[in-house]
Amino acid sequence: MFAVYAAEPNADAPLDSLTVGERPAPEVPDGWVAVTVTAASLNMHDLWTLRGVGIKPEQFPMILGCDGAGTLDDGTEVVVHSVIGDPAWDGDETLDPKRTLLTEKHQGTFAETVVVPARNVVPKPAGLTPVQASVMGTAWLTAYRMIFTKSGLKPGQTMLVQGASGGVSTALVQLGRAAGMRVWVTGRTEEKRAVAERLGAHATFPSGERLPERVDAVFETVGDATWSHSMRALKPGGVIVVSGSTSGPNPGADLQRLFFLQLRVVGSTMGTRQELVDLLRFVENAGISPEIGLELTMDRAAEGFRAMLDGNTSGKIVFTR
């Protein structure tokens, strides 16, 4: 079958490992289902896979793609939940020490067909197109959990999103605005800040600029480059919710500020199947249209990967078949 895959790990030149070609059609184990892929979205995780991060060398070749939308054999339209846990695990699957994401152990969604456990598909709402639905399982699910499960924010409070144009960041802006938060955003360029304002941000600021007042929560996916600003931006008792560290994972902790102002730092990773169901319902009910920065057919995947590597898009990059 047609697939977009990582031929081997390549830490220094990840796009050199990207291959568009043929892979064996998958078998469908008992308790699993085959999804004919309609659309699948690109995530930073796919670049890390090309680099060999979070995946064992013997797992290559690996079909890329953490999430997507498609149809079952009976024609049911579904969205893929990419967190695959131990069947014996009881509870939040993101806390399962044996959990894995698609493309870490199991082949991904950038292909004609992806095979996942039956519980890892949920019905696609009629109000979302396959392209819109394909972005929900990773970036949007991450943002949903950050706001509604981890932050403790209430409508009317102020949230700061560090970084204006990435997939998680744009989802945070749209979800936060729809939930009644006052949404502030930082961005490196006027163009990226304009995107955030168009999506609902109440105010935007250049990266690192002093804010008019302190905020209740900061949403971090950047890391080293923004951490000091995030700490200074918080009210006493405020919270930083962290789901990524694209600019580096080891900023200065600023422990004096942390304990003196009784700040909280909370980690967040992906989300549960139930949170994905709730997210899809919320997006449909609120009439949110996810920001799609670039839509390409799968045979042009290299263009999408290059755009992500260069930071040349806002919102999500989606591949269609």
C-alpha positions as CSV (number, residue, x, y, z in Angstrom):
1,M,0.0,0.0,0.0
2,F,1.0,3.7,-0.4
3,A,2.7,5.2,2.7
4,V,4.9,8.0,3.9
5,Y,7.5,6.6,6.2
6,A,10.8,7.0,8.0
7,A,13.3,4.6,6.4
8,E,15.8,4.9,9.2
9,P,16.7,7.3,12.0
10,N,18.7,10.4,10.9
11,A,19.4,12.8,13.8
12,D,21.3,15.4,11.7
13,A,19.3,15.4,8.5
14,P,15.8,14.1,9.4
15,L,14.2,14.8,6.0
16,D,16.8,12.6,4.3
17,S,15.1,9.6,6.0
18,L,11.6,10.6,4.7
19,T,10.4,8.2,2.1
20,V,7.2,8.2,-0.1
21,G,6.5,4.8,-1.5
22,E,5.1,1.4,-0.8
23,R,4.8,-0.6,2.4
24,P,3.2,-4.0,3.1
25,A,-0.5,-3.9,3.8
26,P,-1.1,-4.4,7.5
27,E,-2.7,-7.4,9.2
28,V,-5.6,-6.8,11.5
29,P,-5.2,-8.6,14.9
30,D,-8.2,-9.7,17.0
31,G,-9.7,-6.7,18.8
32,W,-8.2,-4.2,16.3
33,V,-9.8,-2.4,13.3
34,A,-8.6,-1.2,9.9
35,V,-9.2,2.5,9.1
36,T,-9.1,3.7,5.5
37,V,-7.3,7.0,6.0
38,T,-9.0,10.1,4.5
39,A,-6.9,12.8,6.1
40,A,-4.0,12.9,8.6
41,S,-2.2,15.8,10.2
42,L,1.5,16.4,10.7
43,N,2.9,16.8,14.2
44,M,6.3,17.8,15.6
45,H,6.4,14.2,16.9
46,D,6.8,13.0,13.3
47,L,10.0,15.0,12.9
48,W,11.3,13.5,16.2
49,T,10.6,10.1,14.8
50,L,12.7,10.9,11.7
51,R,15.5,11.9,14.1
52,G,15.1,8.6,15.9
53,V,13.9,10.1,19.2
54,G,11.4,8.0,21.2
55,I,11.7,5.0,18.9
56,K,14.0,2.0,18.9
57,P,16.2,1.5,15.8
58,E,14.7,-1.9,15.1
59,Q,11.3,-0.3,14.7
60,F,12.3,1.2,11.4
61,P,10.9,1.5,8.7
62,M,8.1,3.3,10.5
63,I,5.0,4.8,8.8
64,L,4.6,8.3,10.1
65,G,1.5,10.0,11.3
66,C,0.1,10.2,14.9
67,D,-3.5,11.0,14.1
68,G,-6.1,11.2,11.4
69,A,-9.6,10.6,10.2
70,G,-11.0,7.9,8.0
71,T,-13.6,5.2,7.5
72,L,-14.1,1.7,8.9
73,D,-15.0,-1.2,6.6
74,D,-18.7,-0.6,7.2
75,G,-18.4,3.1,6.1
76,T,-18.5,4.6,9.6
77,E,-16.5,7.8,9.7
78,V,-14.1,7.9,12.6
79,V,-11.3,9.9,14.3
80,V,-8.2,8.0,15.5
81,H,-7.1,8.2,19.1
82,S,-3.3,7.8,19.0
83,V,-2.6,6.8,22.6
84,I,-2.4,3.0,22.7
85,G,-2.2,1.6,26.2
86,D,-1.9,-1.8,27.9
87,P,-5.3,-3.5,27.6
88,A,-4.9,-4.5,31.3
89,W,-4.5,-0.9,32.4
90,D,-7.4,0.6,34.3
91,G,-7.7,4.4,34.3
92,D,-6.2,7.3,32.5
93,E,-4.3,5.8,29.6
94,T,-1.8,8.8,29.5
95,L,-0.5,7.6,32.9
96,D,0.0,4.0,31.8
97,P,3.8,3.3,31.9
98,K,3.4,1.0,29.0
99,R,1.4,3.4,26.8
100,T,2.8,4.3,23.4
101,L,1.8,6.6,20.6
102,L,1.3,5.6,17.0
103,T,4.7,5.7,15.2
104,E,6.6,4.7,18.3
105,K,5.7,1.0,18.2
106,H,2.8,0.7,15.8
107,Q,2.6,2.0,12.2
108,G,1.1,5.4,11.7
109,T,-1.6,7.1,9.7
110,F,0.3,8.5,6.6
111,A,-0.9,5.6,4.5
112,E,-3.8,4.1,2.8
113,T,-4.7,2.1,5.9
114,V,-3.9,2.3,9.6
115,V,-4.7,-0.5,12.1
116,V,-5.5,0.4,15.7
117,P,-7.3,-1.2,18.7
118,A,-11.0,-1.0,18.3
119,R,-11.3,1.4,21.3
120,N,-8.9,3.8,19.5
121,V,-11.5,5.0,17.1
122,V,-14.3,7.4,17.9
123,P,-17.2,8.6,15.7
124,K,-16.5,11.7,13.7
125,P,-19.0,14.4,14.3
126,A,-21.1,15.3,11.3
127,G,-20.2,19.0,11.8
128,L,-16.5,18.4,11.2
129,T,-14.9,17.7,7.8
130,P,-12.3,14.8,7.6
131,V,-9.5,17.4,7.3
132,Q,-10.8,19.3,10.4
133,A,-11.3,16.0,12.4
134,S,-7.8,14.8,11.5
135,V,-6.1,17.5,13.6
136,M,-8.0,16.6,16.8
137,G,-6.2,13.6,18.0
138,T,-2.9,15.1,19.0
139,A,-2.5,18.9,18.9
140,W,-6.1,19.7,19.8
141,L,-6.4,16.9,22.3
142,T,-3.2,18.2,24.0
143,A,-4.6,21.7,24.2
144,Y,-8.0,20.5,25.5
145,R,-6.4,18.6,28.3
146,M,-4.1,21.5,29.2
147,I,-7.0,23.9,29.6
148,F,-9.9,21.8,30.9
149,T,-8.1,19.0,32.9
150,K,-4.8,20.5,34.1
151,S,-5.1,24.3,34.4
152,G,-8.0,24.8,36.8
153,L,-8.9,28.0,34.8
154,K,-12.4,29.4,35.1
155,P,-14.3,31.5,32.4
156,G,-13.3,35.1,32.7
157,Q,-9.7,34.4,33.9
158,T,-6.7,35.4,31.8
159,M,-4.5,32.8,30.0
160,L,-1.2,33.5,28.2
161,V,-0.2,31.2,25.3
162,Q,3.5,31.3,24.5
163,G,3.9,31.1,20.8
164,A,1.3,32.2,18.4
165,S,1.1,29.9,15.4
166,G,1.8,26.3,16.1
167,G,-0.8,23.6,16.1
168,V,-1.2,23.4,19.9
169,S,-1.0,27.1,20.3
170,T,-3.7,27.9,17.8
171,A,-5.9,25.2,19.4
172,L,-5.3,26.8,22.8
173,V,-6.4,30.2,21.5
174,Q,-9.6,28.9,19.8
175,L,-10.6,26.6,22.7
176,G,-9.8,29.3,25.4
177,R,-11.8,31.9,23.6
178,A,-14.8,29.6,23.1
179,A,-14.7,28.7,26.8
180,G,-14.9,32.3,27.9
181,M,-11.3,32.9,28.9
182,R,-9.4,36.2,28.3
183,V,-6.7,35.0,25.9
184,W,-3.4,36.7,25.5
185,V,-0.7,35.4,23.1
186,T,3.0,36.1,22.5
187,G,4.5,35.7,19.0
188,R,7.8,36.5,17.3
189,T,6.4,38.3,14.3
190,E,3.5,40.6,13.5
191,E,2.2,38.0,11.0
192,K,2.1,35.3,13.6
193,R,0.4,37.6,16.1
194,A,-2.1,38.6,13.5
195,V,-3.1,34.9,13.1
196,A,-3.7,34.6,16.9
197,E,-5.9,37.7,16.8
198,R,-7.9,36.4,13.9
199,L,-8.5,33.2,15.8
200,G,-9.8,35.0,18.8
201,A,-6.9,36.3,21.0
202,H,-8.0,39.4,22.9
203,A,-4.4,40.8,22.9
204,T,-1.0,39.8,21.5
205,F,2.5,40.8,22.4
206,P,6.0,40.4,21.0
207,S,7.8,37.4,22.6
208,G,9.3,38.4,26.0
209,E,7.5,41.8,26.2
210,R,6.3,42.9,29.6
211,L,2.6,42.4,30.0
212,P,0.1,45.0,31.2
213,E,-0.8,42.7,34.1
214,R,-0.1,39.3,35.4
215,V,-2.1,36.3,34.3
216,D,-3.8,33.3,35.9
217,A,-2.2,30.6,33.7
218,V,0.5,30.3,31.1
219,F,0.5,27.6,28.5
220,E,4.0,26.5,27.6
221,T,5.2,24.4,24.6
222,V,8.4,26.4,23.9
223,G,10.7,25.8,26.9
224,D,14.1,27.6,27.2
225,A,13.3,30.6,25.1
226,T,10.1,31.6,27.0
227,W,10.3,30.1,30.4
228,S,11.7,33.1,32.2
229,H,8.9,35.3,30.8
230,S,6.3,32.7,31.7
231,M,7.4,32.7,35.3
232,R,7.4,36.5,35.5
233,A,4.0,36.7,33.9
234,L,2.1,34.7,36.6
235,K,0.0,36.1,39.4
236,P,0.8,34.7,42.9
237,G,-0.7,31.2,43.0
238,G,-0.8,31.0,39.2
239,V,0.0,27.9,37.1
240,I,2.2,27.0,34.1
241,V,0.9,24.1,32.1
242,V,3.7,22.5,30.0
243,S,3.2,20.1,27.1
244,G,6.4,20.7,25.1
245,S,9.9,22.3,25.0
246,T,10.6,22.9,21.3
247,S,13.4,25.4,22.1
248,G,15.1,23.3,24.8
249,P,14.1,21.4,27.9
250,N,16.3,22.8,30.6
251,P,15.6,26.5,31.4
252,G,16.5,28.1,34.7
253,A,13.9,26.9,37.3
254,D,13.6,30.3,39.1
255,L,12.8,28.4,42.3
256,Q,12.7,31.5,44.5
257,R,9.9,32.9,42.5
258,L,8.2,29.5,42.4
259,F,8.0,29.0,46.1
260,F,7.7,32.7,47.2
261,L,4.7,33.3,44.9
262,Q,3.4,29.7,45.4
263,L,3.3,29.0,41.7
264,R,2.4,25.7,40.2
265,V,4.1,23.9,37.3
266,V,2.0,21.1,35.8
267,G,3.0,18.7,33.1
268,S,0.4,17.5,30.5
269,T,0.7,14.9,27.7
270,M,-1.9,14.1,25.1
271,G,-5.3,13.1,26.5
272,T,-7.6,10.2,27.1
273,R,-10.2,8.7,24.7
274,Q,-13.0,10.2,26.7
275,E,-11.3,13.7,26.5
276,L,-11.1,13.2,22.7
277,V,-14.9,12.4,22.6
278,D,-15.6,15.5,24.8
279,L,-13.3,17.7,22.6
280,L,-15.0,16.7,19.4
281,R,-18.4,17.5,20.9
282,F,-17.2,20.8,22.3
283,V,-15.7,21.9,18.9
284,E,-18.8,20.9,17.1
285,N,-21.2,22.6,19.5
286,A,-19.1,25.8,19.7
287,G,-18.8,26.0,15.9
288,I,-15.0,26.1,15.9
289,S,-13.2,25.8,12.6
290,P,-9.6,24.5,13.4
291,E,-6.9,26.6,11.8
292,I,-5.4,24.6,8.8
293,G,-2.2,26.2,7.6
294,L,-1.4,23.9,4.7
295,E,-3.3,21.1,3.0
296,L,-1.4,18.7,0.7
297,T,-1.9,15.3,-0.8
298,M,0.2,12.6,0.8
299,D,2.5,12.3,-2.2
300,R,3.6,15.9,-1.4
301,A,4.4,15.1,2.2
302,A,8.0,16.3,1.9
303,E,6.7,19.9,1.3
304,G,4.7,19.7,4.5
305,F,7.6,18.4,6.5
306,R,9.9,21.1,5.1
307,A,7.3,23.8,6.0
308,M,7.1,22.5,9.6
309,L,10.9,22.3,10.0
310,D,11.3,25.8,8.7
311,G,8.4,27.2,10.8
312,N,6.7,28.6,7.7
313,T,3.0,27.8,8.5
314,S,0.4,28.8,11.1
315,G,-2.0,26.2,12.4
316,K,-2.0,22.5,11.3
317,I,-0.5,20.8,8.2
318,V,-2.8,18.1,6.9
319,F,-2.2,15.4,4.3
320,T,-5.1,14.0,2.3
321,R,-5.6,11.0,0.0
